[in-house]
Amino acid sequence: MSKVHIQQLGKVFGTASANAVPALQEVNLVVEDGEFVTLVGASGCGKSTLLRILAGLEHHSSGSVHCNGAAITGPSADRAMVFQHYSLYPWLNVMDNIKFSRRLRVNREDLSSSDVEAASGRADALLDLIGLGKVAKSYPNQLSGGMQQRVAIARALMGQPAMLLMDEPFGALDAQTREVMHDLILHVFKLEKATIVFVTHDVEEAIFLADRIVVFSARPARVLEVLDVNAAIGTDRTFETKESEAFFRLRNHVLHLIRDQTRRASPEMTETHS
């Protein structure tokens, strides 16, 4: 059963024809339930725009996009998004940041004692899952970048969304922390069983994490190729996976596609709507 079904999707920014900026053009894509799909492409091609449309934060201009058979017309508790910048509330500690998304959706006066207990139990479980149980009472400015992003991921998972949308969530982290986060997100993916759509500029990251990679053209983005990563390198991902010949072949193929699109891109293309 498909989780997301995208047909002939288009997005144009601006209304006047002279100022119109096409971001997406005739995008067709199916994301299956329980899949980890990464989106890569030339810088500024429209990957993040597509992700924002899936989140309901942006409206498409043409075509259709459905999740679980229903048209996406706005945000939903079934879809949670994690951004590159952690967006934590500095006045809340780690535990309260994680619980905050639930508080937004539910009137506290309507919560029974069992609801409160269940929410606390869920938050405790997520803290253990992301390895931050010892800093539950700490504040964001007391945490490293990697720890802050762990909190943001836990907060997104608090409502048990069916789909997790991640927009370059590890882009601001150093290489060593990124590797730790890769192992963490794969562990979370396996346990939470959420469908994940993940935007990244890092081709090796895209390959290491994904079941499938979607490679986009330069703006306006079209689907150039969809690659079955599991078929190419297997489903078990370890540090040694990145040193395998199959991994290098796939990486080089994806890089070639992206570099070719970058060369074809017009000079005036910007990253305004990346």
N, C-alpha and C positions, 0 to 999 in steps of 0.2 A: 504493500500500500504506500502510495506517495504522500509525503508530508507536505511538500511544496510543489506546486505546478505553475510554471511561468510560461506564458504564451505570447509571442510577438510583442514583448514588453518594450515600450519606448518612454523616454523621459527627455523633455526639452525644458531648459531653464530660460526664463524671459518670455514675454508675451509678444512684443513687437518683432516682426520678422527680421528686422535689421539687427536686433540685439539678441536674437534667439541663439542659445548654446545647446546643441544636442549632446546629451550625456550617454544615453542608452538607445540602441536601435535594434528592433526585432530580436530581442533576447528570448531564447527558448531554453528552458532548463527544468529538470525534475530532480528534486531532492527526496530520497527515500526515507522512510521512518527509521530513526536510529543511525543515520549516516553521519559521518564527519566529512564535510566538504570544504575545501579551501578554494578561495578565489584569488587568482593572481593575474597580473597584466601590467602593461606600461603605466608609468606614473601618470595619474590624472585621468585614467581612462573611464572611470565611472564605477569602480568596484564598491566604494563606500556608499555611493548613491543607491546602488542596488540593495545593499544591506539595509539602508535607512527605509527603503520602500518595503522591504520584508518586515521591518520593525513597525511599520505604520507611521513613521515619522516624516515621510515624504510621499507625495502622491504621484503616481505615474501619469504620463500624458496619453499613452495608448496601450493597447493590448490588455492582458489580464494577469493577475497573480492571486492564487488561492492557497490557503493553508488548511489542511484537513477538509477540503471541499468547500470552504467558505471564503468569499472574496475578502482580501485584506483591505480595509478602509481606514484603519487607525490602529493605535497601540492596543495590545491585549496582554492580559496576565499570562497567556499561554506562550508568549514570546518575550524573552528578556534579552537586553543588550548590554554588552561590556565594551567600553570605549578605551582608547589608548591612554587617555588621561583619567586618573582613577575616580575623580568626581565624588570623593568621600566628603561627608559633612564634618568639618573640623571640630565642631563643638560636641560631637557624639563620639563615644568610645567605640572600640571594635565591635563589641556585642550589639550595641544600639544601632550602629551603622548597618549591620547585617539584618536586624529586625525592621529597619525603617520602611522597606518596600512593602512589607505586610501592613504596617500601620497606615500607609497611604491608602490602601485598598479597603480597609475594614474600619468602620467606626468603633472606636475603643469601647463605647458604651454598649455595643452589641456583642462584645466578646464575653463568652462564658469563662469560668475559671479553667475548664478543660481546654478551651481554645488557647488561653494564655499559656497553659502548661505545655500544650502540644507545640506552640510556636517556640517556646524556650528550649524544648527538647530538640526541635529541628535546628535551631541556631547552634546549640551545643554540638550536635552531630556534625554540622558543617565546619565548625571551628576545628574539631578533631580531624576532619577530612582534609582540610587545607593546612593543618599543622600549626595553628595559631592559638591553641587552647591556653597557653601560658600568658598570652598578651590580650585576653578578652577585655580587660579594663583599660588598656592603653589607648591613646589618642593618635590620629593619623600622623601628626608631626613627630611622633616618637617612633615611627616605623620606617623601614627602608622602602624603596620603590617597589621591590618585589613583594614585600609583605602587604603593602597597600593594595596592590593589584589582586592579591589573594583575597583580601577582604571584599573587594569589588566583585570578584567572581562568586564568592559565598553569598553576597547580598543578592546577586542576580538569580542564584539558585534557590533562594529562600522560599519562594512561592512554588517550587517544583515545576518550572515551565517545561513544556514539551519541546521547545526549541530555544537554543542559546545562540545569539548572534554576537560575534566578536569582531570588532574593528581594530585591527593591529594592536591587540591588547598587550603585547610584549615589546612593542616597538621602542619604548623609552628605557628598556632595561639593558644592562650590560650582558655580554655573551654568556658568561657563566650562569647568571641568574636566569637567563632565557632557557638554558638547558634544563635547569631545575624545574622551571615552569612548564616546559614541554612534558616532562614526566608526570607532573602534577595534573595537567589538564587531561592527559590520556587516562590517568587513574580515575579522575572525576567522571570523565566520559563513560568509562566502563561501569562505574558504580551507579551513576545517576540515570544512565540510559536516555539521555536527552539527545535530540538531533542538534548537531552543531554546524553552523555556517560561519566560516572564519576568513576574514580578509587579511592578507599579509603581502608585503613587498619582498619578504625573505623566501626565496624558492626552496632552500633546504628545509626551512621550517614548514613550509606548505607540504612538502613531500613526507617529512617525518610524521606529521600529525594525521594526514588525510587518508580516508578510504578512496576518495576521488579528488582530482584537481581540475578546476575549470579555468582555462586560460582564455583571457579576453583580448580582443584587439584594442588598438589605440582608439581614442574617442572619435565618434560615438561607439561605445563598447558593443561588440557582438561576440558571441561565443565562438572562439576559434577552434578549440579542441577540448574534449573532456577525457581525462586520462585515469584509467583504473590503477591506482597505486598499489592496492592489495595484490592485484595480478602481477604487477611488476616486481615488487620487493617483499611480498608476504605481509601477514597481519601482525606479526610480533615485531615490535620496534625497540631496539636497544642501541647503545652507543655504537656498537659494531655495525648496525644497519647503515649508518652514514658512511661507512668505509667500504661498503660493498660495491662491486662493479655495476650491479643493476641500479643502485642508487645514483651513481655517477652518470650513467647513461640517461636516466630519467631527468636528472638535474640539468644536464647539458641540453637535452631536447627542449625542456621548458625555457631555459635561458635563451636558446636560439630563437624560439618563437617570440619571446618578449623583446629581445634586441632588434629583431626584424621589424616589429611593430613600432618600436621607438624610433628607428630610422625613417619609417614611413610617416610618422606623426608630423603634423604641420608645425612650423616653428612657433606659431602663436599659441599653441596648446599650453594651458596652465593647469595648476593643481587646485584651482578654486573649488571644484566639485569632484575631488578625487574619489 
